[in-house]
Amino acid sequence: MAVVGALVAHLQSAVTKSPRAAARETLEARLGYAFKNEDLLDLALTHASAAEGGDVRLGSYQRLEFLGDRVLGLAIAEMLFSQYKDTPEGELSQRLSELVSADTCAEIAVAMDLGAAVKLGPGEARSGGRKRKSMLADVCESVIAAVYLDGGFDEAKSLVDRFWRDRLINPRRPLRDGKTALQEWAASRALGTPAYKQIERAGPDHNPLFRVEVAVKGFETAVGEARTKREAEKAAAIAFLTREGVWTEGKRS
């Protein structure tokens, strides 16, 4: 609510400011952070196609993106470590990889509305650069780096927490594999152990395709298929969990 209030206040005051200053303050309110060094934010939003001077790396967000990737990784790692106290490091690493992926960063950039704020060269703008996933992911990380340099790690982590917390608490993909999660879900509802049954095996011996169904008491069966029986069982479990709304799949290109 504090972020929403700040955004409303900035929108009201923006009427009396220059368009550039108003846009910057609106973005800062959306981010929940006001920059002391405005040049850092400007640099974080400058694409290589709009860079001035002879060295594109110094005049665009490229170097900030490199730093932001590391800051984001540390912030997410700390959040995962604190949130999932009993989770093995292997599973934490899998979750970390998804949360810092280009897909996730691009989706966060859309939530921040960074595409509209990025400074692009005319050619890049005409070619749809503002909606390009790779650009959105890079500028998301560059903004995180700018906050880190301007306000320190705590401010950067607060920004990450603000935009990533829901994804961390409610993962688009599971921390555990489908069979384990389904078994735990069924057990917590006294539904017994899920039963898996191979219903088809197709294809040549060297490259078979298995179809497996999983049955849980009181629910319709769900079917999964894969090149091994074990993976088909996992696929069936995921199909069940997704259909029942236990899991939600993140968007994938």
N, C-alpha and C positions, 0 to 999 in steps of 0.2 A: 504493500500500500504506500509506503514511503516513496518508492521509485515512481509509482503512478502519480502521486501528489507533486513530486518534483517535476515530472514531465508536463503536467498541466500548468504549473507555475511558469515554467520556461516557455511554454507555448503562448501563454498570456502576455509575457514580457517581450516575446519575439517581435511583436508588431512594431515596436519602437526601434528595433535594431536593424543593422544592415542585413541583407539576405544571407551573406556568408556567416556572419556572427550568429544570426538566428538559427541557421542550419546546424552550426557547431554546437550551440547550447542545447538544441533539441536532441542531438545525438548523445551528448554528454548526459542529459537527463535519462535517456533510454538506457545508457550503459550504467547509470548510477554512479558516475565518477566525473568530476570536473578537473580538467587538466590545468596545472600551473604553467607548464610550458606548452603553449598552443602549437608550436612548431613540431613537436613530437606527434601530435594527432594528425597534423597536416601531412607529415611524412608517412605516417602509417596508412594514410588513405590515398597515397600517390602511386599509381601504377607506372611501370617502366615506360609505357607509351607516352606518359605525360611528364616524365622526369625532365628537369632542366639542368643544364650544365653538361660537361663532357662525360662524367661517370654515372651511368644509369644506376649502378648499385648504390651509390651514395645519395642519389636524388630520388629514389623510389623506396618502396617498403621491403625490398628484397632482403636486406640484412636484418631488418626487424622481424620479418617472417621466420628467419632462422632462429632468432632468440626466442620468439614467442612460442615456437614449437617445444622448446625445452622448458620454458616456464609453465606452459599448459601441462606438459607431461608430469612435472613435479607436483603441481597443484592437484591434478587428478589422482596421482599416486597417493598423496597424503589423504585425500578424501576417501579413497577406496580402503586404505589401511585402517582408517578410523571407523568407517561404516561397516565393513565386513571383517570383524575381529577374528572369526574362526575359519575364514576361507583360506585355502592353500594358495601359496604364491603363484602357482601355475594358473589357477582360475582368475586371480587378480590380474595377471599379465594379459589374459585374454580380454578381460573387461577393459583394461587400460587401452589396449590396441583399438578396440572399437570406439571408445569415447574420444580418442585423439585422432581418429581416422579423418581423411579428407571429406568423406560423406558427412560425418557428424559436424565437422567444422563448417562446412558449407551450409548445412541446415541452421546452425547457430548464427551464422552471418546473416541469413535471411531473417531470423528472429530479431537480430539487432538492426536490420534494415541497412546494412553496410553497402549493399550494391548501389543504392541511390547516392551514397556519400562519396564513393570512390572517384578520384580524378583520373579520367582516361583520355588518351589521345583521340582525335577525331575518328581515325580508322578503327581503333579498338571499340569505341562507343558504337559505331555504325554496325559492327559485326556482332553485336550482342554481348559484349564483354561483361556488362553488369550482371548478367545472369549466368555467366560461365562458372561451373562448379569449382574448377581449379582456382580461379581468381578469388572467388568468395572464400574458399578455405584459406588461401594465403593471407588475405586481408584480415580475416578473423584472428589469425595468429599474430599478425603485425600489430593489431590494436592491443592485444594482450601484452605484447612486448612494450608497447608505448606506455601503457598503464604501469607496468613493472618499472620502467626507467624513470617515470615521472613520480610515482608514489610508493614504490617498493613492492616487495613480494606479497605482503598482507593485502594490499589494495588489489593486486592482480588476482590473488586467490579469491578475494571476495567477488570479483567480476566473474571468475570461472564458476564459483559456487552458485551465483545468481542464475546463470544460464545453463549450467550442466547438472545441477542438483536433481532435478526431476528425472533426467535420463539415468542418473546413477542409482536413484532409489527405485525407479520403475524401468528397468532395462528393456530396450527393444528386443534384445536377444538375451538368452539365459546365462547365468553364471555356471549353472550345471547343465549336463547333457539332458536331452529330453526324457530318456528312460528314468533317470534318477529323479528328476523333477516330478514326473507323472506319478512315480511310486510314492514320493513324499506327499504329493497333493492328495492322492487317493487314501493313503494311510491317515492323513489328518482329518478325513471325513468318514472314516470307518467304512470304506468301500472295498476293502480287501486289496489283494495284489492284482495289478493289471495283467491280463492274459494275452500273450502274443501267439498268433497263428499264421504260418506261411500259407498263402492262398494261391500263389502262382510262382512258377519259376520259368522264365522264358529266355530265349537267346542261346547262343552256342556255349559250350562248356568253358571255353577260355574267356568268355565275356558275358556271364549270365546277368539277368535282371530279376531281382526278387521283389515280390509284393507281399507285404505282411499287414495283417489287421490287428488292432489292439482293442480289447474289450474291457470296459470298466462297468461294474455293477450299476444298473440304472441309467446308463448312457448308451447312445448309438456307438457302434464301432467306428474307428477311424483307420484309414489305410495309408501306408507309406511305401515307397519303392526306392531301391538303390541297388548297387552292384554287389553288395554283400548282404547276407541276411541280418547281420548285426546292425548295419547302417540303415537297413529298411525298417527295423524295429524302432530305431531312434527317430526316423522320419515319421513313422506312424504316431509315436508319442508326441512329436512336435505338432503334427496335424491335429491331434486331439486337443492339446493344450491351446493351440491357436483358435480352433473352432469354438471352444468353450470360453474364450476370452481370458484365459489364465496368462497367456503370453501375447504380446503384440509384436509384430515384425517391424523393424525399422525400414524405411524406404531404401531401396538399393537401385543403383543405376544398371 
